[in-house]
Amino acid sequence: MAELIGRKGETLQALQQIVRLLSTQVLQSPLNVELDVDGYKQRRDAQLRRLAVRMAQRATQTRRTVSLDPMPATERRVIHLALADFEGVTTHSVGDGAFRKVTIVPKR
């Protein structure tokens, strides 16, 4: 299972993209395909939501911006959604390409 998922889900993400491209080419219309292995995505989403709350709490307590590690767009989206209603912080994506990351900014 670990080989299909890859480091931080990179292999699974790549396989999903390949399946999407092939299915779009064969069907002549875009098809949204989502692959998962052994519930990895659900566990990763829960892990990201916990990280988001923990880092938002840190940002509000220290009154300093917290930057997360670079992550794919789908994972950044989970962070943004998890903190959309969190009092006292806003989130922004910064950087380019594979180095794009989420910053959590305390409101003043």
DOSE-370917 format. One record per atom (N, C-alpha, C, CB): residue number from 1; residue in three letters; atom name; x, y, z. Coordinates in steps of 0.2 Angstrom, whole numbers, plus 5000, padded with zeros to 4 digits. Atoms other than C-alpha are relative to their C-alpha. Glycine has a CB too. Layout:
N
@i NUM&aa ALA&at CA&u X&v Y&w Z
...
***
This chain:
108
@i 1&aa MET&at N&u 5004&v 4994&w 5000
@i 1&aa MET&at CA&u 5000&v 5000&w 5000
@i 1&aa MET&at C&u 5004&v 5006&w 5000
@i 1&aa MET&at CB&u 4995&v 5000&w 5006
@i 2&aa ALA&at N&u 4996&v 4994&w 5000
@i 2&aa ALA&at CA&u 5014&v 5012&w 5004
@i 2&aa ALA&at C&u 5003&v 5002&w 4994
@i 2&aa ALA&at CB&u 5006&v 4999&w 5005
@i 3&aa GLU&at N&u 4997&v 4998&w 5006
@i 3&aa GLU&at CA&u 5021&v 5011&w 4987
@i 3&aa GLU&at C&u 4995&v 5003&w 4995
@i 3&aa GLU&at CB&u 5003&v 4994&w 4997
@i 4&aa LEU&at N&u 5005&v 4997&w 5004
@i 4&aa LEU&at CA&u 5005&v 5016&w 4979
@i 4&aa LEU&at C&u 4998&v 5007&w 5002
@i 4&aa LEU&at CB&u 4993&v 4996&w 5000
@i 5&aa ILE&at N&u 5001&v 4993&w 4997
@i 5&aa ILE&at CA&u 5003&v 5031&w 4991
@i 5&aa ILE&at C&u 5006&v 5004&w 4999
@i 5&aa ILE&at CB&u 4998&v 4999&w 5007
@i 6&aa GLY&at N&u 4994&v 4996&w 5001
@i 6&aa GLY&at CA&u 5021&v 5037&w 4990
@i 6&aa GLY&at C&u 5001&v 5005&w 5005
@i 6&aa GLY&at CB&u 4999&v 5003&w 4993
@i 7&aa ARG&at N&u 4998&v 4995&w 4995
@i 7&aa ARG&at CA&u 5029&v 5050&w 5000
@i 7&aa ARG&at C&u 4995&v 5006&w 5000
@i 7&aa ARG&at CB&u 5007&v 5003&w 4999
@i 8&aa LYS&at N&u 5005&v 4995&w 5000
@i 8&aa LYS&at CA&u 5016&v 5062&w 5006
@i 8&aa LYS&at C&u 4994&v 5000&w 4995
@i 8&aa LYS&at CB&u 5003&v 5007&w 5000
@i 9&aa GLY&at N&u 5006&v 5001&w 5005
@i 9&aa GLY&at CA&u 5003&v 5055&w 4994
@i 9&aa GLY&at C&u 5002&v 5002&w 4993
@i 9&aa GLY&at CB&u 4994&v 5003&w 5002
@i 10&aa GLU&at N&u 4998&v 4998&w 5006
@i 10&aa GLU&at CA&u 5013&v 5060&w 4979
@i 10&aa GLU&at C&u 4999&v 4995&w 4994
@i 10&aa GLU&at CB&u 5008&v 5002&w 5000
@i 11&aa THR&at N&u 5001&v 5006&w 5005
@i 11&aa THR&at CA&u 5012&v 5043&w 4969
@i 11&aa THR&at C&u 4993&v 5000&w 4999
@i 11&aa THR&at CB&u 5003&v 4994&w 5003
@i 12&aa LEU&at N&u 5007&v 5001&w 5000
@i 12&aa LEU&at CA&u 4994&v 5042&w 4973
@i 12&aa LEU&at C&u 4997&v 5006&w 4995
@i 12&aa LEU&at CB&u 4996&v 5000&w 5006
@i 13&aa GLN&at N&u 5002&v 4994&w 5004
@i 13&aa GLN&at CA&u 4991&v 5060&w 4966
@i 13&aa GLN&at C&u 5002&v 5000&w 4993
@i 13&aa GLN&at CB&u 5004&v 5006&w 5003
@i 14&aa ALA&at N&u 4998&v 5001&w 5007
@i 14&aa ALA&at CA&u 5001&v 5056&w 4950
@i 14&aa ALA&at C&u 4996&v 4995&w 4997
@i 14&aa ALA&at CB&u 5008&v 4998&w 5000
@i 15&aa LEU&at N&u 5005&v 5005&w 5003
@i 15&aa LEU&at CA&u 4991&v 5040&w 4947
@i 15&aa LEU&at C&u 4994&v 5003&w 4999
@i 15&aa LEU&at CB&u 5000&v 4994&w 5005
@i 16&aa GLN&at N&u 5007&v 4997&w 5001
@i 16&aa GLN&at CA&u 4975&v 5050&w 4949
@i 16&aa GLN&at C&u 5000&v 5005&w 4994
@i 16&aa GLN&at CB&u 4998&v 5004&w 5006
@i 17&aa GLN&at N&u 5000&v 4995&w 5005
@i 17&aa GLN&at CA&u 4981&v 5063&w 4937
@i 17&aa GLN&at C&u 5001&v 4996&w 4993
@i 17&aa GLN&at CB&u 5006&v 5005&w 5000
@i 18&aa ILE&at N&u 4999&v 5004&w 5006
@i 18&aa ILE&at CA&u 4986&v 5050&w 4924
@i 18&aa ILE&at C&u 4993&v 4997&w 4998
@i 18&aa ILE&at CB&u 5005&v 4994&w 5001
@i 19&aa VAL&at N&u 5007&v 5003&w 5001
@i 19&aa VAL&at CA&u 4969&v 5041&w 4926
@i 19&aa VAL&at C&u 4995&v 5005&w 4997
@i 19&aa VAL&at CB&u 4997&v 4997&w 5006
@i 20&aa ARG&at N&u 5004&v 4994&w 5002
@i 20&aa ARG&at CA&u 4960&v 5058&w 4924
@i 20&aa ARG&at C&u 5002&v 5001&w 4992
@i 20&aa ARG&at CB&u 5001&v 5006&w 5004
@i 21&aa LEU&at N&u 4998&v 4998&w 5007
@i 21&aa LEU&at CA&u 4970&v 5062&w 4908
@i 21&aa LEU&at C&u 4998&v 4994&w 4995
@i 21&aa LEU&at CB&u 5007&v 5001&w 4999
@i 22&aa LEU&at N&u 5002&v 5005&w 5005
@i 22&aa LEU&at CA&u 4967&v 5045&w 4900
@i 22&aa LEU&at C&u 4993&v 4999&w 4999
@i 22&aa LEU&at CB&u 5003&v 4993&w 5003
@i 23&aa SER&at N&u 5007&v 5001&w 5001
@i 23&aa SER&at CA&u 4949&v 5044&w 4904
@i 23&aa SER&at C&u 4997&v 5006&w 4996
@i 23&aa SER&at CB&u 4996&v 5000&w 5007
@i 24&aa THR&at N&u 5003&v 4994&w 5004
@i 24&aa THR&at CA&u 4946&v 5062&w 4897
@i 24&aa THR&at C&u 5002&v 4998&w 4993
@i 24&aa THR&at CB&u 5004&v 5006&w 5002
@i 25&aa GLN&at N&u 4998&v 5002&w 5007
@i 25&aa GLN&at CA&u 4955&v 5056&w 4881
@i 25&aa GLN&at C&u 4996&v 4995&w 4997
@i 25&aa GLN&at CB&u 5008&v 4998&w 5000
@i 26&aa VAL&at N&u 5004&v 5006&w 5003
@i 26&aa VAL&at CA&u 4945&v 5040&w 4879
@i 26&aa VAL&at C&u 4993&v 5002&w 5000
@i 26&aa VAL&at CB&u 5001&v 4994&w 5005
@i 27&aa LEU&at N&u 5007&v 4998&w 5000
@i 27&aa LEU&at CA&u 4928&v 5048&w 4884
@i 27&aa LEU&at C&u 4999&v 5006&w 4996
@i 27&aa LEU&at CB&u 4998&v 5000&w 5007
@i 28&aa GLN&at N&u 5000&v 4994&w 5004
@i 28&aa GLN&at CA&u 4932&v 5064&w 4874
@i 28&aa GLN&at C&u 4996&v 5006&w 5004
@i 28&aa GLN&at CB&u 4996&v 4999&w 4994
@i 29&aa SER&at N&u 5003&v 4995&w 4996
@i 29&aa SER&at CA&u 4925&v 5074&w 4889
@i 29&aa SER&at C&u 5003&v 4999&w 5007
@i 29&aa SER&at CB&u 4992&v 4999&w 5001
@i 30&aa PRO&at N&u 4997&v 5001&w 4994
@i 30&aa PRO&at CA&u 4932&v 5078&w 4906
@i 30&aa PRO&at C&u 4997&v 4996&w 5005
@i 30&aa PRO&at CB&u 5001&v 5007&w 5003
@i 31&aa LEU&at N&u 5002&v 5004&w 4995
@i 31&aa LEU&at CA&u 4930&v 5066&w 4920
@i 31&aa LEU&at C&u 5004&v 5001&w 5007
@i 31&aa LEU&at CB&u 4999&v 4992&w 4998
@i 32&aa ASN&at N&u 4996&v 4999&w 4994
@i 32&aa ASN&at CA&u 4934&v 5069&w 4938
@i 32&aa ASN&at C&u 5000&v 4993&w 5004
@i 32&aa ASN&at CB&u 4996&v 5005&w 5005
@i 33&aa VAL&at N&u 4998&v 5007&w 4997
@i 33&aa VAL&at CA&u 4942&v 5053&w 4945
@i 33&aa VAL&at C&u 5004&v 5002&w 5006
@i 33&aa VAL&at CB&u 5004&v 4996&w 4995
@i 34&aa GLU&at N&u 4997&v 4999&w 4994
@i 34&aa GLU&at CA&u 4947&v 5052&w 4963
@i 34&aa GLU&at C&u 5002&v 4993&w 5002
@i 34&aa GLU&at CB&u 4996&v 5003&w 5005
@i 35&aa LEU&at N&u 4997&v 5007&w 4998
@i 35&aa LEU&at CA&u 4959&v 5037&w 4968
@i 35&aa LEU&at C&u 5001&v 5001&w 5008
@i 35&aa LEU&at CB&u 5006&v 4998&w 4996
@i 36&aa ASP&at N&u 4998&v 5000&w 4993
@i 36&aa ASP&at CA&u 4961&v 5032&w 4986
@i 36&aa ASP&at C&u 5003&v 4993&w 5001
@i 36&aa ASP&at CB&u 4995&v 5002&w 5005
@i 37&aa VAL&at N&u 4998&v 5007&w 4998
@i 37&aa VAL&at CA&u 4971&v 5018&w 4994
@i 37&aa VAL&at C&u 5000&v 4999&w 5007
@i 37&aa VAL&at CB&u 5008&v 4999&w 4998
@i 38&aa ASP&at N&u 5001&v 5001&w 4993
@i 38&aa ASP&at CA&u 4966&v 5011&w 5011
@i 38&aa ASP&at C&u 4998&v 5005&w 5004
@i 38&aa ASP&at CB&u 5007&v 4997&w 5002
@i 39&aa GLY&at N&u 5003&v 4994&w 4996
@i 39&aa GLY&at CA&u 4957&v 5027&w 5016
@i 39&aa GLY&at C&u 5005&v 5005&w 5002
@i 39&aa GLY&at CB&u 4998&v 4997&w 5007
@i 40&aa TYR&at N&u 4995&v 4995&w 4999
@i 40&aa TYR&at CA&u 4973&v 5037&w 5015
@i 40&aa TYR&at C&u 4998&v 5007&w 5000
@i 40&aa TYR&at CB&u 5006&v 4999&w 4995
@i 41&aa LYS&at N&u 5003&v 4993&w 5001
@i 41&aa LYS&at CA&u 4964&v 5053&w 5009
@i 41&aa LYS&at C&u 4996&v 5002&w 5006
@i 41&aa LYS&at CB&u 4996&v 5001&w 4993
@i 42&aa GLN&at N&u 5004&v 4998&w 4994
@i 42&aa GLN&at CA&u 4952&v 5053&w 5023
@i 42&aa GLN&at C&u 5004&v 5001&w 5006
@i 42&aa GLN&at CB&u 4995&v 4995&w 5002
@i 43&aa ARG&at N&u 4995&v 4999&w 4994
@i 43&aa ARG&at CA&u 4966&v 5051&w 5036
@i 43&aa ARG&at C&u 5004&v 5006&w 4999
@i 43&aa ARG&at CB&u 5004&v 4993&w 5001
@i 44&aa ARG&at N&u 4996&v 4994&w 5001
@i 44&aa ARG&at CA&u 4976&v 5064&w 5028
@i 44&aa ARG&at C&u 4996&v 5006&w 5001
@i 44&aa ARG&at CB&u 5003&v 5000&w 4993
@i 45&aa ASP&at N&u 5004&v 4995&w 4998
@i 45&aa ASP&at CA&u 4962&v 5076&w 5028
@i 45&aa ASP&at C&u 4999&v 5002&w 5007
@i 45&aa ASP&at CB&u 4993&v 4999&w 4996
@i 46&aa ALA&at N&u 5001&v 4999&w 4993
@i 46&aa ALA&at CA&u 4959&v 5074&w 5046
@i 46&aa ALA&at C&u 5006&v 5002&w 5003
@i 46&aa ALA&at CB&u 4998&v 4993&w 5003
@i 47&aa GLN&at N&u 4994&v 4998&w 4997
@i 47&aa GLN&at CA&u 4977&v 5076&w 5050
@i 47&aa GLN&at C&u 5002&v 5007&w 4998
@i 47&aa GLN&at CB&u 5006&v 4995&w 4997
@i 48&aa LEU&at N&u 4999&v 4993&w 5002
@i 48&aa LEU&at CA&u 4978&v 5092&w 5040
@i 48&aa LEU&at C&u 4995&v 5005&w 5003
@i 48&aa LEU&at CB&u 4999&v 5001&w 4992
@i 49&aa ARG&at N&u 5004&v 4996&w 4996
@i 49&aa ARG&at CA&u 4963&v 5099&w 5049
@i 49&aa ARG&at C&u 5002&v 5001&w 5007
@i 49&aa ARG&at CB&u 4993&v 4997&w 5000
@i 50&aa ARG&at N&u 4997&v 5000&w 4993
@i 50&aa ARG&at CA&u 4971&v 5095&w 5066
@i 50&aa ARG&at C&u 5006&v 5005&w 4999
@i 50&aa ARG&at CB&u 5002&v 4993&w 5002
@i 51&aa LEU&at N&u 4994&v 4995&w 5000
@i 51&aa LEU&at CA&u 4987&v 5104&w 5060
@i 51&aa LEU&at C&u 4998&v 5007&w 4999
@i 51&aa LEU&at CB&u 5004&v 4997&w 4993
@i 52&aa ALA&at N&u 5002&v 4993&w 5001
@i 52&aa ALA&at CA&u 4977&v 5119&w 5054
@i 52&aa ALA&at C&u 4998&v 5003&w 5006
@i 52&aa ALA&at CB&u 4994&v 5000&w 4995
@i 53&aa VAL&at N&u 5003&v 4998&w 4994
@i 53&aa VAL&at CA&u 4968&v 5121&w 5070
@i 53&aa VAL&at C&u 5006&v 5002&w 5005
@i 53&aa VAL&at CB&u 4995&v 4996&w 5004
@i 54&aa ARG&at N&u 4995&v 4999&w 4996
@i 54&aa ARG&at CA&u 4984&v 5119&w 5080
@i 54&aa ARG&at C&u 5005&v 5006&w 4998
@i 54&aa ARG&at CB&u 5005&v 4993&w 5000
@i 55&aa MET&at N&u 4996&v 4995&w 5002
@i 55&aa MET&at CA&u 4994&v 5131&w 5070
@i 55&aa MET&at C&u 4996&v 5007&w 5000
@i 55&aa MET&at CB&u 5002&v 4999&w 4992
@i 56&aa ALA&at N&u 5004&v 4994&w 4999
@i 56&aa ALA&at CA&u 4980&v 5144&w 5070
@i 56&aa ALA&at C&u 5000&v 5002&w 5007
@i 56&aa ALA&at CB&u 4992&v 4999&w 4998
@i 57&aa GLN&at N&u 4999&v 4998&w 4993
@i 57&aa GLN&at CA&u 4980&v 5143&w 5089
@i 57&aa GLN&at C&u 5007&v 5003&w 5002
@i 57&aa GLN&at CB&u 4999&v 4993&w 5004
@i 58&aa ARG&at N&u 4994&v 4997&w 4999
@i 58&aa ARG&at CA&u 4998&v 5146&w 5089
@i 58&aa ARG&at C&u 5001&v 5007&w 4997
@i 58&aa ARG&at CB&u 5006&v 4995&w 4996
@i 59&aa ALA&at N&u 5000&v 4993&w 5003
@i 59&aa ALA&at CA&u 4996&v 5161&w 5077
@i 59&aa ALA&at C&u 4997&v 5005&w 5005
@i 59&aa ALA&at CB&u 4997&v 5000&w 4993
@i 60&aa THR&at N&u 5004&v 4995&w 4996
@i 60&aa THR&at CA&u 4983&v 5169&w 5089
@i 60&aa THR&at C&u 5004&v 5001&w 5006
@i 60&aa THR&at CB&u 4993&v 4997&w 5001
@i 61&aa GLN&at N&u 4997&v 4999&w 4993
@i 61&aa GLN&at CA&u 4993&v 5165&w 5105
@i 61&aa GLN&at C&u 5006&v 5004&w 4999
@i 61&aa GLN&at CB&u 5002&v 4993&w 5002
@i 62&aa THR&at N&u 4993&v 4996&w 5001
@i 62&aa THR&at CA&u 5010&v 5172&w 5098
@i 62&aa THR&at C&u 4999&v 5006&w 4996
@i 62&aa THR&at CB&u 5005&v 4995&w 4997
@i 63&aa ARG&at N&u 5001&v 4994&w 5004
@i 63&aa ARG&at CA&u 5002&v 5185&w 5087
@i 63&aa ARG&at C&u 5005&v 5001&w 4994
@i 63&aa ARG&at CB&u 4999&v 5006&w 5004
@i 64&aa ARG&at N&u 4995&v 5000&w 5006
@i 64&aa ARG&at CA&u 5014&v 5180&w 5073
@i 64&aa ARG&at C&u 4997&v 4995&w 4995
@i 64&aa ARG&at CB&u 5007&v 4997&w 5003
@i 65&aa THR&at N&u 5002&v 5004&w 5006
@i 65&aa THR&at CA&u 5011&v 5173&w 5056
@i 65&aa THR&at C&u 5004&v 4993&w 5000
@i 65&aa THR&at CB&u 5002&v 5004&w 4993
@i 66&aa VAL&at N&u 4998&v 5007&w 5001
@i 66&aa VAL&at CA&u 5013&v 5154&w 5054
@i 66&aa VAL&at C&u 5000&v 4998&w 4993
@i 66&aa VAL&at CB&u 4996&v 4996&w 5005
@i 67&aa SER&at N&u 5000&v 5002&w 5007
@i 67&aa SER&at CA&u 5019&v 5147&w 5038
@i 67&aa SER&at C&u 5001&v 4992&w 5000
@i 67&aa SER&at CB&u 5007&v 5003&w 4996
@i 68&aa LEU&at N&u 5000&v 5007&w 5000
@i 68&aa LEU&at CA&u 5016&v 5129&w 5034
@i 68&aa LEU&at C&u 5005&v 4997&w 4995
@i 68&aa LEU&at CB&u 4993&v 4997&w 4999
@i 69&aa ASP&at N&u 4996&v 5003&w 5006
@i 69&aa ASP&at CA&u 5027&v 5117&w 5023
@i 69&aa ASP&at C&u 4996&v 5001&w 4994
@i 69&aa ASP&at CB&u 5002&v 4993&w 5002
@i 70&aa PRO&at N&u 5003&v 5000&w 5007
@i 70&aa PRO&at CA&u 5024&v 5118&w 5004
@i 70&aa PRO&at C&u 4996&v 4993&w 5000
@i 70&aa PRO&at CB&u 5005&v 5000&w 4995
@i 71&aa MET&at N&u 5004&v 5006&w 5001
@i 71&aa MET&at CA&u 5010&v 5106&w 4999
@i 71&aa MET&at C&u 4996&v 5001&w 4994
@i 71&aa MET&at CB&u 4995&v 5000&w 5006
@i 72&aa PRO&at N&u 5004&v 5000&w 5006
@i 72&aa PRO&at CA&u 4999&v 5102&w 4984
@i 72&aa PRO&at C&u 4993&v 5004&w 5001
@i 72&aa PRO&at CB&u 4998&v 4993&w 4998
@i 73&aa ALA&at N&u 5006&v 4996&w 5000
@i 73&aa ALA&at CA&u 4984&v 5113&w 4980
@i 73&aa ALA&at C&u 4994&v 4997&w 5004
@i 73&aa ALA&at CB&u 4997&v 5002&w 4993
@i 74&aa THR&at N&u 5006&v 5003&w 4997
@i 74&aa THR&at CA&u 4971&v 5100&w 4986
@i 74&aa THR&at C&u 5001&v 5000&w 5008
@i 74&aa THR&at CB&u 5000&v 4993&w 4998
@i 75&aa GLU&at N&u 4998&v 4999&w 4992
@i 75&aa GLU&at CA&u 4980&v 5100&w 5004
@i 75&aa GLU&at C&u 4999&v 5007&w 5002
@i 75&aa GLU&at CB&u 5007&v 4997&w 5001
@i 76&aa ARG&at N&u 5001&v 4993&w 4998
@i 76&aa ARG&at CA&u 4981&v 5119&w 5004
@i 76&aa ARG&at C&u 4993&v 5002&w 5001
@i 76&aa ARG&at CB&u 5003&v 5004&w 4995
@i 77&aa ARG&at N&u 5007&v 4999&w 5000
@i 77&aa ARG&at CA&u 4962&v 5119&w 5001
@i 77&aa ARG&at C&u 4997&v 4998&w 5006
@i 77&aa ARG&at CB&u 4997&v 4997&w 4994
@i 78&aa VAL&at N&u 5002&v 5003&w 4993
@i 78&aa VAL&at CA&u 4959&v 5108&w 5016
@i 78&aa VAL&at C&u 5001&v 5005&w 5006
@i 78&aa VAL&at CB&u 5003&v 4993&w 5001
@i 79&aa ILE&at N&u 4998&v 4996&w 4995
@i 79&aa ILE&at CA&u 4969&v 5120&w 5027
@i 79&aa ILE&at C&u 4995&v 5006&w 5000
@i 79&aa ILE&at CB&u 5007&v 5002&w 4999
@i 80&aa HIS&at N&u 5004&v 4994&w 5001
@i 80&aa HIS&at CA&u 4959&v 5135&w 5020
@i 80&aa HIS&at C&u 4993&v 4999&w 5002
@i 80&aa HIS&at CB&u 5000&v 5003&w 4993
@i 81&aa LEU&at N&u 5007&v 5002&w 4998
@i 81&aa LEU&at CA&u 4942&v 5127&w 5022
@i 81&aa LEU&at C&u 5000&v 4999&w 5008
@i 81&aa LEU&at CB&u 4998&v 4994&w 4997
@i 82&aa ALA&at N&u 5000&v 5002&w 4993
@i 82&aa ALA&at CA&u 4947&v 5121&w 5040
@i 82&aa ALA&at C&u 5000&v 5006&w 5004
@i 82&aa ALA&at CB&u 5006&v 4995&w 5002
@i 83&aa LEU&at N&u 4999&v 4994&w 4997
@i 83&aa LEU&at CA&u 4951&v 5139&w 5045
@i 83&aa LEU&at C&u 4995&v 5005&w 4998
@i 83&aa LEU&at CB&u 5007&v 5002&w 5000
@i 84&aa ALA&at N&u 5005&v 4995&w 5002
@i 84&aa ALA&at CA&u 4937&v 5148&w 5036
@i 84&aa ALA&at C&u 4996&v 5003&w 5005
@i 84&aa ALA&at CB&u 4996&v 4997&w 4994
@i 85&aa ASP&at N&u 5004&v 4998&w 4995
@i 85&aa ASP&at CA&u 4927&v 5150&w 5051
@i 85&aa ASP&at C&u 5004&v 5001&w 5007
@i 85&aa ASP&at CB&u 4994&v 4996&w 5001
@i 86&aa PHE&at N&u 4996&v 5000&w 4994
@i 86&aa PHE&at CA&u 4941&v 5150&w 5064
@i 86&aa PHE&at C&u 5001&v 5008&w 5002
@i 86&aa PHE&at CB&u 5007&v 4997&w 4999
@i 87&aa GLU&at N&u 5000&v 4993&w 4998
@i 87&aa GLU&at CA&u 4940&v 5167&w 5074
@i 87&aa GLU&at C&u 5008&v 5002&w 5001
@i 87&aa GLU&at CB&u 4996&v 5000&w 5007
@i 88&aa GLY&at N&u 4993&v 4997&w 4998
@i 88&aa GLY&at CA&u 4956&v 5178&w 5074
@i 88&aa GLY&at C&u 5005&v 4998&w 4995
@i 88&aa GLY&at CB&u 5002&v 4997&w 5006
@i 89&aa VAL&at N&u 4995&v 5001&w 5005
@i 89&aa VAL&at CA&u 4965&v 5172&w 5059
@i 89&aa VAL&at C&u 4997&v 5000&w 4992
@i 89&aa VAL&at CB&u 5004&v 4993&w 5001
@i 90&aa THR&at N&u 5002&v 5000&w 5007
@i 90&aa THR&at CA&u 4965&v 5173&w 5040
@i 90&aa THR&at C&u 5006&v 4995&w 4997
@i 90&aa THR&at CB&u 5000&v 5007&w 4996
@i 91&aa THR&at N&u 4995&v 5004&w 5003
@i 91&aa THR&at CA&u 4974&v 5161&w 5028
@i 91&aa THR&at C&u 5002&v 5003&w 4993
@i 91&aa THR&at CB&u 4998&v 4993&w 4999
@i 92&aa HIS&at N&u 4998&v 4998&w 5006
@i 92&aa HIS&at CA&u 4984&v 5165&w 5012
@i 92&aa HIS&at C&u 5005&v 4994&w 4997
@i 92&aa HIS&at CB&u 5003&v 5007&w 5000
@i 93&aa SER&at N&u 4995&v 5004&w 5003
@i 93&aa SER&at CA&u 4993&v 5154&w 4999
@i 93&aa SER&at C&u 5006&v 5005&w 4997
@i 93&aa SER&at CB&u 4997&v 4995&w 4995
@i 94&aa VAL&at N&u 4994&v 4996&w 5003
@i 94&aa VAL&at CA&u 5011&v 5161&w 4995
@i 94&aa VAL&at C&u 5005&v 4995&w 4997
@i 94&aa VAL&at CB&u 5003&v 5004&w 5006
@i 95&aa GLY&at N&u 4995&v 5004&w 5003
@i 95&aa GLY&at CA&u 5025&v 5155&w 4984
@i 95&aa GLY&at C&u 4998&v 4998&w 4993
@i 95&aa GLY&at CB&u 5002&v 4994&w 5004
@i 96&aa ASP&at N&u 5001&v 5003&w 5007
@i 96&aa ASP&at CA&u 5026&v 5147&w 4967
@i 96&aa ASP&at C&u 5001&v 4993&w 4999
@i 96&aa ASP&at CB&u 5004&v 5004&w 4995
@i 97&aa GLY&at N&u 4999&v 5007&w 5002
@i 97&aa GLY&at CA&u 5024&v 5130&w 4960
@i 97&aa GLY&at C&u 5000&v 4995&w 5006
@i 97&aa GLY&at CB&u 5006&v 4999&w 4996
@i 98&aa ALA&at N&u 5000&v 5005&w 4995
@i 98&aa ALA&at CA&u 5029&v 5116&w 4971
@i 98&aa ALA&at C&u 5002&v 5003&w 5007
@i 98&aa ALA&at CB&u 5005&v 4995&w 4998
@i 99&aa PHE&at N&u 4998&v 4997&w 4994
@i 99&aa PHE&at CA&u 5035&v 5128&w 4984
@i 99&aa PHE&at C&u 4994&v 5005&w 5003
@i 99&aa PHE&at CB&u 5006&v 5005&w 4999
@i 100&aa ARG&at N&u 5006&v 4996&w 4997
@i 100&aa ARG&at CA&u 5017&v 5136&w 4987
@i 100&aa ARG&at C&u 4998&v 4997&w 5006
@i 100&aa ARG&at CB&u 4995&v 5000&w 4995
@i 101&aa LYS&at N&u 5002&v 5002&w 4993
@i 101&aa LYS&at CA&u 5012&v 5135&w 5005
@i 101&aa LYS&at C&u 4995&v 5005&w 5003
@i 101&aa LYS&at CB&u 5006&v 5000&w 5005
@i 102&aa VAL&at N&u 5005&v 4996&w 4996
@i 102&aa VAL&at CA&u 4999&v 5142&w 5017
@i 102&aa VAL&at C&u 5003&v 5003&w 5006
@i 102&aa VAL&at CB&u 4994&v 4995&w 5003
@i 103&aa THR&at N&u 4998&v 4996&w 4994
@i 103&aa THR&at CA&u 5002&v 5156&w 5029
@i 103&aa THR&at C&u 4994&v 5001&w 5004
@i 103&aa THR&at CB&u 5004&v 5006&w 4998
@i 104&aa ILE&at N&u 5005&v 4999&w 4995
@i 104&aa ILE&at CA&u 4991&v 5158&w 5044
@i 104&aa ILE&at C&u 5001&v 5007&w 5003
@i 104&aa ILE&at CB&u 4998&v 4994&w 5005
@i 105&aa VAL&at N&u 4998&v 4993&w 4997
@i 105&aa VAL&at CA&u 4990&v 5177&w 5049
@i 105&aa VAL&at C&u 4995&v 5002&w 5005
@i 105&aa VAL&at CB&u 4999&v 5005&w 4994
@i 106&aa PRO&at N&u 5005&v 4997&w 4995
@i 106&aa PRO&at CA&u 4982&v 5183&w 5065
@i 106&aa PRO&at C&u 4997&v 5006&w 4998
@i 106&aa PRO&at CB&u 5004&v 5000&w 5007
@i 107&aa LYS&at N&u 5003&v 4993&w 5001
@i 107&aa LYS&at CA&u 4970&v 5197&w 5064
@i 107&aa LYS&at C&u 5002&v 5004&w 5005
@i 107&aa LYS&at CB&u 4992&v 4999&w 4999
@i 108&aa ARG&at N&u 4998&v 4995&w 4995
@i 108&aa ARG&at CA&u 4975&v 5213&w 5072
@i 108&aa ARG&at C&u 4994&v 5003&w 5003
@i 108&aa ARG&at CB&u 5005&v 5004&w 4997
***
